[in-house]
Amino acid sequence: MDSCLKELPKALAAFQAEHHAAGRDSKGNYGAYTSLAGALAAIKNATAHGLSHSQTLHPLGEEVILLRTSVFHISGELLCSDLPIPLKTEGRANYWQGLGSAITYARRYSLLAIYGLAGEDDEAEAAPAPAAKAKPAAANSMRNLHIPAQASQADVPGASGPPAVEADTDICWIEKERHGRIVESLKSAPNKAEVLTAFKEHFKIATPKISPAQIQLQTHGDFLEEQLGLAVLSA
């Protein structure tokens, strides 16, 4: 299908054929690791294959923010990954320093993951036994966070990500022309607020506001066209 990812996977495969690991460029308390700068340097050559990325933060309430990593292809195709970050930074005297450290940590792992690169795992590999015991508690705290059921891949920015699917299932995105037609219709729609509210509730979107970039999947287009009467007009 024309709306399914085609060019982006090809470009990503070409990049991965040349690059497989970021390497360790920094040293921490438990040994060498891949820094954020190292991760960015490792994916720099992806631009030669028409790939680029962005990382944005989106609030999910008072206790969690969402780090959204988006990989773009010059064809207009898009791949995204979301990672929740707790806003509580216990054990840090400086709140913003602790939060900044958590965001930096999440950014480098998210970048390496979405580009499919090994990061030569850092402190986790060399951490002593006491630190290892603390991992289950951290994992449990993450599981207890309230994250919308469909706030993953296609929630980019904010639209609902598809539920868990088989690895070889095609993810179908909305065509560029169709997206533009829907956005233009929304701008002049007298019931714009009601339509966007219904869209947000239907797809369980976590972000407080809806932007054109959140209209991403074919199912998004189907829903909005029906709400705006476009499906009837085009029939």
Salt bridges, closest charged atoms under 4 A:
ASP2 OD1 - LYS6 NZ 3.74
GLU7 OE2 - LYS10 NZ 3.89
GLU18 OE1 - HIS19 NE2 3.71
GLU18 OE1 - HIS49 NE2 3.30
ASP82 OD1 - ARG68 NE 3.21
ASP122 OD2 - ARG108 NH1 2.85
GLU125 OE1 - ARG24 NH2 2.60
ASP155 OD2 - ARG68 NH2 3.17
GLU184 OE2 - LYS187 NZ 3.32
ASP222 OD1 - ARG178 NH2 2.43
GLU225 OE1 - ARG178 NH2 2.93
GLU225 OE2 - ARG181 NH2 3.14
